[in-house]
Amino acid sequence: MPTEIQQFGAFLKEHTDTFILDFMAQLEQLGPTYQREDPQNLRSQASSSFFALADSIQKNDIEGLALYCQNASQQRVSAGYTIEELLQAIQVLRNLVLGQLDLFLQDHQPWTPKQVCHLEDFLHTFNGNFLVAFGDQFKRMQENITRMEEELDSQMRTIRELGTPILPVHEGIIVLPIVGMLDSARANQVMENLLVAITDFQADMVIMDITGVPVVDTSVANYLLQTTRAVNLVGAHVILVGIGSEIAQTMVQLGVDLSTITTLANLQEGLQYAFNELGFTIS
């Protein structure tokens, strides 16, 4: 014969429709995630949580309830719920269940303290397991996000390095071809790699070829000037080549002062200049 606790579980199931309507009405007031949720999805979440709790009470199966909490918590984390919203929803569910108990006891003998404690065990299991599982899932998700961000950063560094190769063309001479847009992050990467290369190759001449840079504005010009100053500080000399007619006009209009930088038309002229400065001849 079913115990009073199990009978109460069956009673909850019999009043599912009314319970779910009340549950959903309160859930929609709990936070932005619930308000954004599709009504069908919200009803599905409310129904599954309620049914899992009612079914475990009817079957007197606390272990099955713990398993449900682990699975459901993953869905809640993936949907973007916060721990505060989850706590509020659990409290709403608890209050509604206790409200149903008052209705149930109108036609049954009052429960003993032991029976009330047994029901509390189910509610505590639901609350505790859901929160613990939610915390574990959230931590796992954060770790995955951190790992993906680290992998993305690593890939971006590789792309920047491949996109801005530094070529040693002769003893004391390195060439830096810059292709594509130059933003602050890439400019810092270029400067860092260039300074390391100057030391590694013991370079005296650095030829910066900007033929492949489509647009040179004030910020790009500043990056070039900053890089030139940094190169000069470590004892090397910059030769800037590849300034096309349109870019030259833009620089003049912007008032960019390149008087401190040696500028030549193309890479060939840059190499000739570097060889002459270092006392080499091309034969």
Secondary structure, 3 states (H helix, E strand, C coil): CCCHHHHHHHHHHHCHHHHHHHHHHHHCCCCHHHHHCCHHHHHHHHHHHHHHHHHHHHHCCHHHHHHHHHHHHHHHHHCCCCHHHHHHHHHHHHHHHHHHHHHHHCCCCCCCHHHHHHHHHHHHHHHHHHHHHHHHHHHHHHHHHHHHHHHHHHHHHHHHHHHCCCEEEECCEEEEEEECCCCHHHHHHHHHHHHHHHHHHCCCEEEEEEEECCCCCHHHHHHHHHHHHHHHHCCCEEEEECCCHHHHHHHHHHCCCCCCCEEECCHHHHHHHHHHHHCCCCC
